[in-house]
Amino acid sequence: MSSTNTKKPKIYSLGENAYTTDYEVILDLGNHPWANDFLLPIEVGHEKKYPLCVVYCNKSQLLQLNFFVPKETMFKNHTYVSSTTKTLTDHFYKLAQQNITQLNLKPDHKILDIGGNDGTQLKQYKKLGIKDVINVESADNICYLSTQNNVPVLNMFFNETNIKKHIPAKSIKLVNASGVFFHLEELDSVIKGINYCLSDDGVFVVQFMYVGAMIENGNFDTIYHEHLCYYTLNSITKLLKKYNLKLFDAEYSDIHSGSMIARFTKHECKKYPVTERCKTEVEKDSKYDIAAFKKFAETVQGKKDKLTSLLTDLKSQNKKIYLYSAPIKGNTLLNYMNIGTDIIDKAVEKNELKFGLYTPGSHIPIIPETETDLPDYYLLLCHNFKDEVISKNRHIIDKGVKFIVPFPDIEIIE
């Protein structure tokens, strides 16, 4: 991918020439601020905006953005914390259990987590008896949280150069990338780094928000500048095959509104045969092609019209509307739909890193969650954790507070 703001910027491809202009525009959402650029009061109205446009590479069959915000801007300091929701922590624990059993991991095996955030995933392995773990995390402020969680951390970007300086060759039994592999600006270098440090019988476990789920649920809010690539099983398999990594297992998960967990090993490794569930997922994946992507794009405008009409109508009735949480993904929805303080009064959060900040573009103030100040309606931007949120807030729903869930279809929970 290229940051050059030209009419036809180059994007990532495969083969000897890594970049190409042979692509088609799928969905152009206009200019948006970087979605995790939550603002201090003095910054409101001064944030930069960048093109947010999804394209399809005809060569690699990879869905991706045609413009990126530099990684040093997005990932050296941010507000996302993995441990904020119990749902995700529980998911990471179950994933660790499964990997330990399926891959026969031993206490002396070494596990590395790419962009492991505050160490929540690696904490689960430590609970289960595997102590030799290392988190490679680029955000300075988040590294501190990892250290507080007793998870060793290397404060750097994961790429071939950095890994060769700090990690011995073929020393890692399991390389984990949960919700980070679609963030990577230095994609070639990152995959070369994985191949370098992975043992000959090691496994690369990558969890990514799945294009198939995005299409089925219509949740275009997963599109933002941190997410450079949008993978199908086909496109990620083609990509990693170039670097001597082969798919042997894949499973669908409901986490993050629909994710795929895929496991790769080196081509010469015969230890892990292709699983039956992998064959099933690959077959189902085949329907997500360029025609499906274009059809998905056609549905986005309809969702915009329906939600803005609902919110505008409620506001005309003098209903008080707050955001329930201020996730990164919510900023794509707010900015694409032009939803701001004329409709939404404030956002409530439990992530302390966001208290006192404002949402980029829409400029909605973020305050601590409290039950002394309740709206008529909450717009649930963290809809991927709907079950947890609704269960936790059943008592205020009984008092008359309603929750608007925007995806997969607009739903009002009361």
N, C-alpha and C positions, 0 to 999 in steps of 0.2 A: 504494500500500500504506500501511497505517497502523500506527503503533506503539501505538495505544490498545488496552489489554488489556480489551476488552469481549467480550460473548458473541458478537456478530456484527460484528467489525471490518470497516471498509471496505477494499476492495482495489482495485488499479489496473484501469481499464477503458479504453474508447476513446470517442470522440465528445465532445460538448460537456461532458458531465459526466464528469470523469476518474476518479471513484471510485464504487464500487457495493457493495451487499450482495447482489447477485444472483449467488450462486456456490454450488457444492456441494463438500463436503469429500471429497477423494480418499484421502488417506493421513495419518493422525494418528500421528506417531511419539512423542508425549509431550513432556515437558520435557527439554531438553538444554542443556548449556553451549554458549556460542559455541565452535565447533569449532577455531578457531585461537588460543584462549586458553590456550596452553601455560603451565603454572604454575611459579612459583618454589616452593621447598620451603615457605616460610612461607605461601603462598597455597593450598596443598592443602587441600581441604575447604571453602574459603570462596568458590568460584566461583559466579557467578550462573547460574541456569538460565532458559530461555525456551521458550515453545511452539514446536514444530517441526511444522507442519501444512501439507500441500500441498492447495490448493483449485483448483477450475476455475471461471473466470469465464464465465458463460453468454453474456455480451455480446461480450467480446473473444476468447473461446476460448483465453485465456492461462492456462497452468498456473503457479501461483505460491504463495509463502508468504502466510499471512494475518497474519504478525507479523514485524517486522524489528527487529534490533539496530541502533542508530544507527551510521551510517558512521564517525563520529568514534571510536567504540569499536573497530570492526573494522579500519579501514584507515589509521590514523595510525601504527601501529607493529605489525609482524607478522613472522612467521618464514618465509613462503613465498619461495623464491628460484627463479627460472625456470631458471637454469643448472645446477641440481643434477643433472639427468639429461642424458646425451648424446643420448638419443632425442628429447627436446624441442628441444634445440639444432639437431640435424640437421633436424628437421621445420621449424623456423623458417627455416633456410637454404633448403630446397627451396621453401617458400612464398614467400620473397623472390624467388628466381629466377623462379618462375612469374609472380608479379605484375609483375615488371619486363618480362618477355617479353609477357605477355598485354595489359598496359595501356600498353606502350611507354613506360615510365618513363625519364626522362632524368636525367643527373647534376645538373642544376640544379632538378629538381623537389623539393618539400618534402614530407616524410613526418612525420606526427604519430602517436604511439602512445598510446592511452588506457590508463592503468594499466600502463605498460610495464615495471614491476618493475625488475629490475637492468639493463635495456637489452639483454637477449639478442636479442630480435627485431630491434631497430634496428641492432645490431652486424652482423647479416647483410647488411643493406642497405649499410652502410658498406663491408663487405668487397667488395661487388659494385659499388662505385663511386658510390653516392649518399650524399653527405656531409651534406646539409642535412636533418638529422633532429632531432626534439624529442620527448622523453619527458615525459608529464604523469603524475606519480606522487604519490600522497597520503601514502605511508608515509615518515616522516622517515628511518628507518634504512635503508630500501631505496634511497632517493634517493642516499645516500652510495655505495652499490654501483654505481649507474648512473654516477655521476661517476667512480668508479675505473675503470669500463669505457670511459671517454672518450665517453660518450653524454650530450649536454646534457639537462638535466632541469629541469622546472618543478615545484617541490614544492607541489602544490595538488590539490584535487579538480577533476576536469573537469566543468564545468557552464557554462551560457550566460554567467553573470556573469563568471566567472574568465577564460573564453576571450576574451571581448570586451575584457578589460583587457590581454591579453598577446599575442594572435594577430590579425593583420590579417584583415579579411573576405576570403573567397574566395582565400586564399593557400595552401591546402593541397591538393596533388594527390591524396594518399592518406591517409586516416584509417584507422588500424588499431585493432582491438579484439580481442585474442586472449585468450579465457578471462576476460573482464571484463564483457561487456555484460549478463550475467545478475546482476551484483553491484549494479546501480545503483539506489540509493534515489531519486535525483532524475532519474527517467527522462525526464520531459518536458524538463527543463532541459538534460540531456545531449544529447538528440537535436537540440534547437534549437541547441546549441553546435556540433554536427557540421555542421548545415546552414549555419550562419553562416560557419564557417571553410573549408568545402569549396569548391573552385573549381567553376565551372559545368560543367566536364567532369571533375571529380574523382570518385573512387571511395571508398566506405566499405566496407572489408573487415572483416567480423565473423566470428569463429570462436567457436562456442558448443558446449558439450556437448549433444548432440542427444537430445531426448526419445525419438525412435525407437530409438536405441541403448540408452538406459536401459531401455526396455520389453523389448527383445529379450534383453538381457543380464541383466536383473533386478538391476542394480547400483544399489540404492537409496542406497548410500553417497555418491552425488553430491548427495544432499539434505542441505544444512546452511545455516546462517543467512546465510553470505556469498552463497549462490545464491538470490536472491529470485525469479527467473523461470526457467521451464523451457520452452524454445522448440521448437515445430515450425516448419517453413518457413512454414506457413500463418499461424501467430500472429505471427511476427516480420515477415512481409510486410505483414499487416494493420496492425501497429503503425507501421511506418516509412512506409507509404503516407500516413498522416495528416500526416506531416511532409515530404511532397513527395519521398520517396525510393522508388525502384522497384527491384525485384530483376531482375537480368539474368544472374546466374550463381550456381550452387550446386554444391558437390561434397562428397562424404562422405569423411571421413578416419578412420583407426583411432585417431588420437591421443586420449588421455584416455578410453579405452574406447569411443570412438565420438563423433566431432564432425562438425558441419557447417560448412563454410566458405562463406559467402554474400557476394556482391558487389552493392552497390547504387550507383546514381547518381541524379542529380536527374531528375525526370520530363521536363523539357524537353530533356535531353541525348539526342541521337540517335546518339551515337558508338558505343554498345555494344549490339548486338542481343542478344536473349535466346538463350543457348546451348542446344544440344540436351541436354547433360547436365543443365542446369537444369530443362528440361521433364520429363526423366525423374525427377529427384529430387522435383519437385513432385507428380508423379503418385503416386510411392511414398509420399510423405508423407501423402497423403489418408486413409490407413487409421488414422492415429494420432489418434483422436477420444476423446471422453469414455468410450465403452465400452471402448476399449483401455486407458485410464488406470485405470479401475476394475478391470479384469482384472489389470493389473500389481500393483495394491495387494493383491489377494488372494494373490499369490505371495510377498509379503514375509514373512508369518508363517511359511510353510513353510521358507524359507531360514533364518530365525532358529532354528527347532527343529533343523534338520539340523546346522548348524554348532556350536551350543552342545552338542549331544549328542556330536559328534565330539570336541570339545575336552575336555569333562568326562570322557569315556571315556579319553582319552589321559592326562589328569592322574591319574586313578585308577590308571593303570599306572605312576605315578611318572615319567612322561616330562617332560622339561624343554622348555617352550614359550616362545619369545621372539617379539616382533614384529619383522619385517624392515621397517624404516622406520616413521616416525610421521607419515604424511601427514594433512592436515586431514580428508580424507574418511574416514579410518579411525576418527575419533572418533564419527561417526554410527553406524557398525557396532558399535563397542565399547559405546557407551552404550545403543543400542536393544536389544542382546543381553545387556546386563548382564555383560559380560566385563571382569574386573578382575584385581587382583593375586592373587586366589585361584586363577587359571588361568594368567595370564601373568606371568613373572618380571620382564621388562624389555623395552625397545625399543631397537634399535640404529639409529643414524643416521649419515649423513655430512654432514648440514647442521649446521655448527658453531653456528648460532643456536639450535638446540634442545638442545644438550648441557647436562645438568644440570637440565633441566626435567622436568615431569611431564604426562602426558596429562590433559586436562580431563575430569572426571567419573570416569574409571576409575583415575586416579592411578598410572599405570605409569611408572616412572623411565626416562629416555632417556639412553643412554650412547653414546660413539663406537663405530662399527663396528670390530670386532677379530676376528682369527682365533684368538686365544688363549682365547677364551671362547665356545664354540659350544653350541647347544642340540640336542636331539633333533629338534625341529620349529621352523621359522619360520612364523608366520602372515603371509603376504605381503599387507600392506595396500595397498601401491602396485602392485596387480595390473595397473594400466594400463601398467606398464612391465615386465611379466612377462618378455618375451623378453630384454630387456637384463639383468635381474637374474639370470635362470637361466643365461644365457651367462657372465656374470661369475663366478658361484659354482659352476660345474660341478665344480671341484676339491674343494669341501667336500661337495657332494652325493655325489661318489665316495667320500668318507670316511664317509658314512652320515647326513649331515644331510638332513632332508626339508623340503620347502616345501609348505605348505597354501595353495592359491589359492582364494579364496572365490567368485569370479565368473568367467564366467557360471554355471558349475556348480562345486561343490566338487571340487577336484582335488588329489591328493597327488603331488608330483613327487619321485622318488627315483632 
